[in-house]
Amino acid sequence: MAAKVEKQFDVKVEMIPSSGGVFEVVADDKLIYSKKATGVFPGEGNVMDLLQQS
């Protein structure tokens, strides 16, 4: 997913290891998606859509 985001948006993706099932997507210091908050792991298309909207 990181490679697709980098290619589509021409940005540098930073993956930060975590524990406890946390998966969050942050763009321009704004939280775009949080698995911790929703309890659901997003599909790849969901993340791409959310990034396009931000």
Distance bins in CASP14 RR format, pairs under 12 A and 6 or more apart:
PFRMAT RR
TARGET T0000
AUTHOR 0000-0000-0000
RMODE 2
METHOD distances of the structure
MODEL  1
1 7 0 0 0 0 0 1 0 0 0 0 0
1 8 0 0 0 0 0 1 0 0 0 0 0
1 9 0 0 0 0 0 1 0 0 0 0 0
1 13 0 0 0 0 1 0 0 0 0 0 0
1 15 0 0 0 0 1 0 0 0 0 0 0
1 23 0 0 0 0 0 1 0 0 0 0 0
1 25 0 0 0 0 1 0 0 0 0 0 0
1 33 0 0 0 0 0 1 0 0 0 0 0
1 41 0 0 0 0 0 1 0 0 0 0 0
1 42 0 0 0 0 1 0 0 0 0 0 0
1 43 0 0 0 0 1 0 0 0 0 0 0
1 44 1 0 1 0 0 0 0 0 0 0 0
1 45 0 0 0 0 1 0 0 0 0 0 0
1 46 0 0 0 0 0 1 0 0 0 0 0
1 47 1 0 0 1 0 0 0 0 0 0 0
1 48 0 0 0 0 1 0 0 0 0 0 0
1 51 0 0 0 0 0 1 0 0 0 0 0
2 8 0 0 0 0 0 1 0 0 0 0 0
2 9 0 0 0 0 0 1 0 0 0 0 0
2 11 0 0 0 0 0 1 0 0 0 0 0
2 12 0 0 0 0 1 0 0 0 0 0 0
2 13 1 0 1 0 0 0 0 0 0 0 0
2 14 0 0 0 0 1 0 0 0 0 0 0
2 15 1 0 1 0 0 0 0 0 0 0 0
2 16 0 0 0 0 0 1 0 0 0 0 0
2 25 0 0 0 0 0 1 0 0 0 0 0
2 44 0 0 0 0 0 1 0 0 0 0 0
2 47 0 0 0 0 0 1 0 0 0 0 0
2 48 0 0 0 0 0 1 0 0 0 0 0
2 51 0 0 0 0 0 1 0 0 0 0 0
3 9 0 0 0 0 0 1 0 0 0 0 0
3 11 0 0 0 0 0 1 0 0 0 0 0
3 12 0 0 0 0 0 1 0 0 0 0 0
3 13 1 0 0 1 0 0 0 0 0 0 0
3 15 0 0 0 0 0 1 0 0 0 0 0
3 44 0 0 0 0 0 1 0 0 0 0 0
4 10 0 0 0 0 0 1 0 0 0 0 0
4 11 0 0 0 0 0 1 0 0 0 0 0
4 13 0 0 0 0 1 0 0 0 0 0 0
4 43 0 0 0 0 0 1 0 0 0 0 0
4 44 1 0 0 1 0 0 0 0 0 0 0
4 45 0 0 0 0 1 0 0 0 0 0 0
4 47 0 0 0 0 1 0 0 0 0 0 0
4 48 1 0 0 1 0 0 0 0 0 0 0
4 51 0 0 0 0 0 1 0 0 0 0 0
5 11 1 0 0 1 0 0 0 0 0 0 0
5 12 0 0 0 0 1 0 0 0 0 0 0
5 13 1 0 1 0 0 0 0 0 0 0 0
5 14 0 0 0 0 0 1 0 0 0 0 0
5 15 0 0 0 0 0 1 0 0 0 0 0
5 25 0 0 0 0 1 0 0 0 0 0 0
5 26 0 0 0 0 0 1 0 0 0 0 0
5 27 0 0 0 0 1 0 0 0 0 0 0
5 32 0 0 0 0 0 1 0 0 0 0 0
5 44 0 0 0 0 1 0 0 0 0 0 0
5 45 0 0 0 0 0 1 0 0 0 0 0
5 47 1 0 0 1 0 0 0 0 0 0 0
5 48 1 0 0 1 0 0 0 0 0 0 0
5 49 0 0 0 0 0 1 0 0 0 0 0
5 50 0 0 0 0 0 1 0 0 0 0 0
5 51 1 0 0 1 0 0 0 0 0 0 0
5 52 0 0 0 0 0 1 0 0 0 0 0
5 54 0 0 0 0 0 1 0 0 0 0 0
6 12 1 0 0 1 0 0 0 0 0 0 0
6 13 1 0 1 0 0 0 0 0 0 0 0
6 14 0 0 0 0 0 1 0 0 0 0 0
6 15 0 0 0 0 0 1 0 0 0 0 0
6 48 0 0 0 0 0 1 0 0 0 0 0
6 51 0 0 0 0 0 1 0 0 0 0 0
7 13 0 0 0 0 1 0 0 0 0 0 0
7 48 0 0 0 0 0 1 0 0 0 0 0
8 44 0 0 0 0 0 1 0 0 0 0 0
8 45 0 0 0 0 0 1 0 0 0 0 0
8 47 0 0 0 0 0 1 0 0 0 0 0
8 48 1 0 0 1 0 0 0 0 0 0 0
8 49 0 0 0 0 0 1 0 0 0 0 0
8 51 0 0 0 0 1 0 0 0 0 0 0
8 52 0 0 0 0 1 0 0 0 0 0 0
9 25 0 0 0 0 0 1 0 0 0 0 0
9 27 0 0 0 0 1 0 0 0 0 0 0
9 28 0 0 0 0 0 1 0 0 0 0 0
9 32 0 0 0 0 0 1 0 0 0 0 0
9 47 0 0 0 0 0 1 0 0 0 0 0
9 48 0 0 0 0 1 0 0 0 0 0 0
9 50 0 0 0 0 0 1 0 0 0 0 0
9 51 1 0 0 1 0 0 0 0 0 0 0
9 52 0 0 0 0 1 0 0 0 0 0 0
9 54 0 0 0 0 0 1 0 0 0 0 0
10 51 0 0 0 0 0 1 0 0 0 0 0
11 25 0 0 0 0 0 1 0 0 0 0 0
11 26 0 0 0 0 0 1 0 0 0 0 0
11 27 0 0 0 0 1 0 0 0 0 0 0
11 28 0 0 0 0 1 0 0 0 0 0 0
11 51 0 0 0 0 1 0 0 0 0 0 0
11 54 0 0 0 0 0 1 0 0 0 0 0
12 27 0 0 0 0 0 1 0 0 0 0 0
13 25 0 0 0 0 1 0 0 0 0 0 0
13 26 0 0 0 0 0 1 0 0 0 0 0
13 27 0 0 0 0 0 1 0 0 0 0 0
13 47 0 0 0 0 0 1 0 0 0 0 0
13 51 0 0 0 0 0 1 0 0 0 0 0
14 24 0 0 0 0 0 1 0 0 0 0 0
14 25 0 0 0 0 0 1 0 0 0 0 0
14 26 0 0 0 0 1 0 0 0 0 0 0
14 27 0 0 0 0 0 1 0 0 0 0 0
15 23 0 0 0 0 0 1 0 0 0 0 0
15 24 0 0 0 0 0 1 0 0 0 0 0
15 25 0 0 0 0 0 1 0 0 0 0 0
15 26 0 0 0 0 0 1 0 0 0 0 0
16 22 0 0 0 0 1 0 0 0 0 0 0
16 23 0 0 0 0 0 1 0 0 0 0 0
16 24 0 0 0 0 1 0 0 0 0 0 0
16 25 0 0 0 0 0 1 0 0 0 0 0
16 26 0 0 0 0 1 0 0 0 0 0 0
17 23 0 0 0 0 0 1 0 0 0 0 0
18 24 0 0 0 0 1 0 0 0 0 0 0
18 34 0 0 0 0 0 1 0 0 0 0 0
18 35 0 0 0 0 0 1 0 0 0 0 0
18 36 0 0 0 0 1 0 0 0 0 0 0
19 36 0 0 0 0 0 1 0 0 0 0 0
20 35 0 0 0 0 1 0 0 0 0 0 0
20 36 0 0 0 0 1 0 0 0 0 0 0
20 39 0 0 0 0 0 1 0 0 0 0 0
21 34 0 0 0 0 0 1 0 0 0 0 0
21 35 1 0 0 1 0 0 0 0 0 0 0
21 36 1 0 0 1 0 0 0 0 0 0 0
21 38 0 0 0 0 0 1 0 0 0 0 0
21 39 0 0 0 0 1 0 0 0 0 0 0
21 40 0 0 0 0 0 1 0 0 0 0 0
21 41 0 0 0 0 1 0 0 0 0 0 0
22 31 0 0 0 0 0 1 0 0 0 0 0
22 33 0 0 0 0 0 1 0 0 0 0 0
22 34 0 0 0 0 1 0 0 0 0 0 0
22 35 1 0 0 1 0 0 0 0 0 0 0
22 36 1 0 1 0 0 0 0 0 0 0 0
22 37 0 0 0 0 1 0 0 0 0 0 0
22 38 0 0 0 0 0 1 0 0 0 0 0
22 39 0 0 0 0 0 1 0 0 0 0 0
22 41 0 0 0 0 0 1 0 0 0 0 0
23 31 0 0 0 0 0 1 0 0 0 0 0
23 32 0 0 0 0 0 1 0 0 0 0 0
23 33 1 0 0 1 0 0 0 0 0 0 0
23 34 1 0 0 1 0 0 0 0 0 0 0
23 35 1 1 0 0 0 0 0 0 0 0 0
23 36 1 0 0 1 0 0 0 0 0 0 0
23 37 0 0 0 0 0 1 0 0 0 0 0
23 38 0 0 0 0 1 0 0 0 0 0 0
23 39 0 0 0 0 1 0 0 0 0 0 0
23 40 0 0 0 0 1 0 0 0 0 0 0
23 41 1 0 0 1 0 0 0 0 0 0 0
23 42 1 0 0 1 0 0 0 0 0 0 0
23 43 0 0 0 0 0 1 0 0 0 0 0
23 46 0 0 0 0 0 1 0 0 0 0 0
23 47 0 0 0 0 1 0 0 0 0 0 0
24 30 0 0 0 0 0 1 0 0 0 0 0
24 31 1 0 0 1 0 0 0 0 0 0 0
24 32 0 0 0 0 1 0 0 0 0 0 0
24 33 1 0 0 1 0 0 0 0 0 0 0
24 34 1 0 1 0 0 0 0 0 0 0 0
24 35 1 0 0 1 0 0 0 0 0 0 0
24 36 1 0 0 1 0 0 0 0 0 0 0
24 37 0 0 0 0 1 0 0 0 0 0 0
24 38 0 0 0 0 0 1 0 0 0 0 0
24 39 0 0 0 0 0 1 0 0 0 0 0
24 41 0 0 0 0 0 1 0 0 0 0 0
24 42 0 0 0 0 0 1 0 0 0 0 0
24 47 0 0 0 0 0 1 0 0 0 0 0
24 50 0 0 0 0 0 1 0 0 0 0 0
25 31 1 0 0 1 0 0 0 0 0 0 0
25 32 1 0 1 0 0 0 0 0 0 0 0
25 33 1 0 1 0 0 0 0 0 0 0 0
25 34 1 0 0 1 0 0 0 0 0 0 0
25 35 0 0 0 0 1 0 0 0 0 0 0
25 36 0 0 0 0 0 1 0 0 0 0 0
25 37 0 0 0 0 0 1 0 0 0 0 0
25 38 0 0 0 0 0 1 0 0 0 0 0
25 41 0 0 0 0 0 1 0 0 0 0 0
25 42 1 0 0 1 0 0 0 0 0 0 0
25 43 0 0 0 0 0 1 0 0 0 0 0
25 44 0 0 0 0 0 1 0 0 0 0 0
25 45 0 0 0 0 0 1 0 0 0 0 0
25 46 0 0 0 0 1 0 0 0 0 0 0
25 47 1 0 1 0 0 0 0 0 0 0 0
25 48 0 0 0 0 0 1 0 0 0 0 0
25 49 0 0 0 0 0 1 0 0 0 0 0
25 50 1 0 0 1 0 0 0 0 0 0 0
25 51 1 0 0 1 0 0 0 0 0 0 0
25 53 0 0 0 0 0 1 0 0 0 0 0
25 54 0 0 0 0 1 0 0 0 0 0 0
26 32 1 0 0 1 0 0 0 0 0 0 0
26 33 0 0 0 0 1 0 0 0 0 0 0
26 34 0 0 0 0 1 0 0 0 0 0 0
26 47 0 0 0 0 0 1 0 0 0 0 0
26 50 0 0 0 0 0 1 0 0 0 0 0
26 51 0 0 0 0 0 1 0 0 0 0 0
26 54 0 0 0 0 1 0 0 0 0 0 0
27 33 0 0 0 0 1 0 0 0 0 0 0
27 47 0 0 0 0 0 1 0 0 0 0 0
27 48 0 0 0 0 0 1 0 0 0 0 0
27 50 0 0 0 0 1 0 0 0 0 0 0
27 51 1 0 1 0 0 0 0 0 0 0 0
27 52 0 0 0 0 0 1 0 0 0 0 0
27 53 0 0 0 0 0 1 0 0 0 0 0
27 54 1 0 1 0 0 0 0 0 0 0 0
28 51 0 0 0 0 0 1 0 0 0 0 0
28 54 1 0 0 1 0 0 0 0 0 0 0
29 54 0 0 0 0 0 1 0 0 0 0 0
30 50 0 0 0 0 0 1 0 0 0 0 0
30 51 0 0 0 0 0 1 0 0 0 0 0
30 53 0 0 0 0 0 1 0 0 0 0 0
30 54 1 0 0 1 0 0 0 0 0 0 0
31 37 0 0 0 0 1 0 0 0 0 0 0
31 38 0 0 0 0 0 1 0 0 0 0 0
31 50 0 0 0 0 0 1 0 0 0 0 0
31 54 0 0 0 0 1 0 0 0 0 0 0
32 38 0 0 0 0 0 1 0 0 0 0 0
32 42 0 0 0 0 1 0 0 0 0 0 0
32 46 0 0 0 0 0 1 0 0 0 0 0
32 47 1 0 0 1 0 0 0 0 0 0 0
32 48 0 0 0 0 0 1 0 0 0 0 0
32 49 0 0 0 0 0 1 0 0 0 0 0
32 50 1 0 1 0 0 0 0 0 0 0 0
32 51 1 0 0 1 0 0 0 0 0 0 0
32 52 0 0 0 0 0 1 0 0 0 0 0
32 53 0 0 0 0 1 0 0 0 0 0 0
32 54 1 0 1 0 0 0 0 0 0 0 0
33 39 0 0 0 0 0 1 0 0 0 0 0
33 40 0 0 0 0 1 0 0 0 0 0 0
33 41 0 0 0 0 1 0 0 0 0 0 0
33 42 1 0 1 0 0 0 0 0 0 0 0
33 43 0 0 0 0 1 0 0 0 0 0 0
33 44 0 0 0 0 0 1 0 0 0 0 0
33 45 0 0 0 0 0 1 0 0 0 0 0
33 46 1 0 0 1 0 0 0 0 0 0 0
33 47 1 0 0 1 0 0 0 0 0 0 0
33 48 0 0 0 0 0 1 0 0 0 0 0
33 49 0 0 0 0 0 1 0 0 0 0 0
33 50 1 0 1 0 0 0 0 0 0 0 0
33 51 0 0 0 0 1 0 0 0 0 0 0
33 53 0 0 0 0 0 1 0 0 0 0 0
33 54 0 0 0 0 1 0 0 0 0 0 0
34 40 0 0 0 0 1 0 0 0 0 0 0
34 41 0 0 0 0 0 1 0 0 0 0 0
34 42 0 0 0 0 1 0 0 0 0 0 0
34 47 0 0 0 0 0 1 0 0 0 0 0
34 50 0 0 0 0 0 1 0 0 0 0 0
35 41 1 0 1 0 0 0 0 0 0 0 0
35 42 1 0 0 1 0 0 0 0 0 0 0
35 43 0 0 0 0 0 1 0 0 0 0 0
35 46 0 0 0 0 0 1 0 0 0 0 0
35 47 0 0 0 0 0 1 0 0 0 0 0
38 46 0 0 0 0 0 1 0 0 0 0 0
38 50 0 0 0 0 0 1 0 0 0 0 0
40 46 0 0 0 0 1 0 0 0 0 0 0
41 47 0 0 0 0 0 1 0 0 0 0 0
42 48 0 0 0 0 1 0 0 0 0 0 0
42 49 0 0 0 0 1 0 0 0 0 0 0
42 50 1 0 0 1 0 0 0 0 0 0 0
42 51 0 0 0 0 0 1 0 0 0 0 0
43 49 0 0 0 0 1 0 0 0 0 0 0
43 50 0 0 0 0 0 1 0 0 0 0 0
44 50 0 0 0 0 0 1 0 0 0 0 0
44 51 0 0 0 0 0 1 0 0 0 0 0
45 51 0 0 0 0 1 0 0 0 0 0 0
45 52 0 0 0 0 1 0 0 0 0 0 0
45 53 0 0 0 0 0 1 0 0 0 0 0
46 52 0 0 0 0 0 1 0 0 0 0 0
46 53 0 0 0 0 0 1 0 0 0 0 0
47 53 0 0 0 0 0 1 0 0 0 0 0
47 54 0 0 0 0 0 1 0 0 0 0 0
48 54 0 0 0 0 0 1 0 0 0 0 0
END
